[in-house]
Amino acid sequence: MTRAPALHLQGLSKAFGTVQAAHQVSLTVQAGETVALLGPSGCGKSTVLRGVAGLERLDGGRVEVAGTDVTALPPEARHVGLVFQDYALFPHLSVLDNVAYGPRRRRAGRLQAAAQAREALALVGLLDLQARTPVQLSGGQQQRVALARALATGSPLLLLDEPLSNLDEQRRTELRADLRRLFSQVGAGVLLVTHDQREALALAHHVAVMRAGRVVQQGPSAQVFAQPQTAWVAAFLGHRNVLARSPGEALWVPESAVELGAGEFHPVESEQITEAGELVRLRHPLGPLRLTLSVRERALIANGLLQARVNLTQARLLPDDRSR
Ligand SMILES: Nc1ncnc2c1ncn2[C@@H]1O[C@H](COP(=O)(O)OP(=O)(O)OP(=O)(O)O)[C@@H](O)[C@H]1O
C-alpha cells in the first residue's frame, strides 16, 4: 500500500480585509519529503503555514494530513509538529521536559514521554544538555530544542517557519546540513517557510515560489532554479542577468552562458567585492551583464576591457512580469 501524502493542501485562501494573503494555494508534501514555500516578505508564506496548522480561520480550502481531512479540526487535533521563528521554549522547564511536553499532552505516560524526548534530543545531538534550562543554551541550541520538541510529537508532518532565521551565518550553514540529515532520518513530511533561496535549495526536494498570495511556480528545487518560468521568478531566485527586452519580454542570461576569454572585448566596471569574488558590470550589446569573477578571471581584465562571449543557446526569453 502506498503511504498517503504527509500533506495535501487544496485551494487554501485567506484574506485580511482587502489584503488577499493567500489565494488558491495548492500543494502536496509526500511522506519523507521536504517542500519549501519560498517568497519575499509579505507574500503569504506564514499565512499558508498557519492555515495548515489550524491557527488561522480559512476563507476556503481543504487541508489533509496523512490522509485525514483536518480542515475543521482545531490545531491540537491536527497532529502536526510546529517550529516557529520565535521558538518559545518554557523557560522554567528543563530541556528534557520542554521536549517531553508534546508527548505528555498526547497523554503519553511520564516514562514513555521522557523516552520519546530523549530519542528526539539524540537526533538533534543535545542529549548531553537535557538537564539544562533554555537560558543556559546558545541560540542554535535553543533552536535544536524547538526542533526536537516538534520531532518528539511523532507527527507525520512538520511545519517550520524560518527555522534558522535567528542564527548567524555560520551556525545557519552548520544547522542546515544537520537538518537535511535529520529530515531524511525521521521520515516525516516537512513544509518549510523561507525567504532564503539558498536555504530552500539546500534543504528542500521541491519548492513552491509565492508572490502576492499565489504560488507562481512549483516543482523539484533544482528544476525551478534552472528553469524559472517568468522574469520575476528568475530575478527573485537570484539570477542577476534578467534583461528587459521589448515590453512584456525579458532575456535571461544565466552566468554559465557567459564564456570569458573568448569573443569581443567589452568595457567593465567594478561594483563590489563579495565572498564569492568580485562583482562586475560588463557593458555588453545585450545589456549590462553582472558577473562574479574569481581572482583568476579578474586577471583577464586589461585596460578596463574583458573578453566575453554569450552563448545565446543557453539564454531564455521569459515573460517580463516584474512590474506587476
Ligand atoms: N493578522 C493579520 N491581519 C492583517 N493582515 C495580515 C495579518 N497577517 C498577515 N497579514 C498580511 O497578509 C500578507 C501575508 O502575510 P504573511 O505573514 O503570510 O507573509 P510572509 O510571506 O510570511 O511574510 P514574512 O516573510 O515577512 O514573514 C501581508 O500583507 C500581511 O501584512
The ligand as an SDF file (V2000), in Angstrom:
LIG
                    3D

 31 33  0  0  0  0  0  0  0  0999 V2000
   -3.4300   39.1410   11.2260 N   0  0  0  0  0  0  0  0  0  0  0  0
   -3.2890   39.8700   10.1300 C   0  0  0  0  0  0  0  0  0  0  0  0
   -4.0620   40.9670    9.9220 N   0  0  0  0  0  0  0  0  0  0  0  0
   -3.9500   41.6970    8.7920 C   0  0  0  0  0  0  0  0  0  0  0  0
   -3.0720   41.4250    7.8010 N   0  0  0  0  0  0  0  0  0  0  0  0
   -2.2810   40.3620    7.9470 C   0  0  0  0  0  0  0  0  0  0  0  0
   -2.3310   39.5290    9.1040 C   0  0  0  0  0  0  0  0  0  0  0  0
   -1.4070   38.5510    8.9640 N   0  0  0  0  0  0  0  0  0  0  0  0
   -0.8130   38.7570    7.7710 C   0  0  0  0  0  0  0  0  0  0  0  0
   -1.3240   39.8400    7.1530 N   0  0  0  0  0  0  0  0  0  0  0  0
   -0.9440   40.3600    5.8190 C   0  0  0  0  0  0  0  0  0  0  0  0
   -1.0480   39.2820    4.9020 O   0  0  0  0  0  0  0  0  0  0  0  0
    0.0480   39.2980    3.9870 C   0  0  0  0  0  0  0  0  0  0  0  0
    0.8100   37.9870    4.0760 C   0  0  0  0  0  0  0  0  0  0  0  0
    1.4610   37.9110    5.3380 O   0  0  0  0  0  0  0  0  0  0  0  0
    2.3690   36.6810    5.7620 P   0  0  0  0  0  0  0  0  0  0  0  0
    2.8060   36.8920    7.1760 O   0  0  0  0  0  0  0  0  0  0  0  0
    1.6710   35.4260    5.4580 O   0  0  0  0  0  0  0  0  0  0  0  0
    3.6060   36.8370    4.7900 O   0  0  0  0  0  0  0  0  0  0  0  0
    5.0340   36.1200    4.8000 P   0  0  0  0  0  0  0  0  0  0  0  0
    5.3130   35.7680    3.4020 O   0  0  0  0  0  0  0  0  0  0  0  0
    5.0490   35.0400    5.7990 O   0  0  0  0  0  0  0  0  0  0  0  0
    5.9890   37.3080    5.2550 O   0  0  0  0  0  0  0  0  0  0  0  0
    7.3560   37.2840    6.1310 P   0  0  0  0  0  0  0  0  0  0  0  0
    8.3800   36.5810    5.2750 O   0  0  0  0  0  0  0  0  0  0  0  0
    7.6440   38.7450    6.2710 O   0  0  0  0  0  0  0  0  0  0  0  0
    7.0620   36.5910    7.4060 O   0  0  0  0  0  0  0  0  0  0  0  0
    0.8830   40.5380    4.3350 C   0  0  0  0  0  0  0  0  0  0  0  0
    0.4580   41.5710    3.5010 O   0  0  0  0  0  0  0  0  0  0  0  0
    0.4980   40.8080    5.7700 C   0  0  0  0  0  0  0  0  0  0  0  0
    0.6430   42.1780    6.0600 O   0  0  0  0  0  0  0  0  0  0  0  0
  1  2  1  0
  2  3  1  0
  2  7  2  0
  3  4  2  0
  4  5  1  0
  5  6  2  0
  6  7  1  0
  6 10  1  0
  7  8  1  0
  8  9  2  0
  9 10  1  0
 10 11  1  0
 11 12  1  0
 11 30  1  0
 12 13  1  0
 13 14  1  0
 13 28  1  0
 14 15  1  0
 15 16  1  0
 16 17  2  0
 16 18  1  0
 16 19  1  0
 19 20  1  0
 20 21  2  0
 20 22  1  0
 20 23  1  0
 23 24  1  0
 24 25  2  0
 24 26  1  0
 24 27  1  0
 28 29  1  0
 28 30  1  0
 30 31  1  0
M  END
$$$$
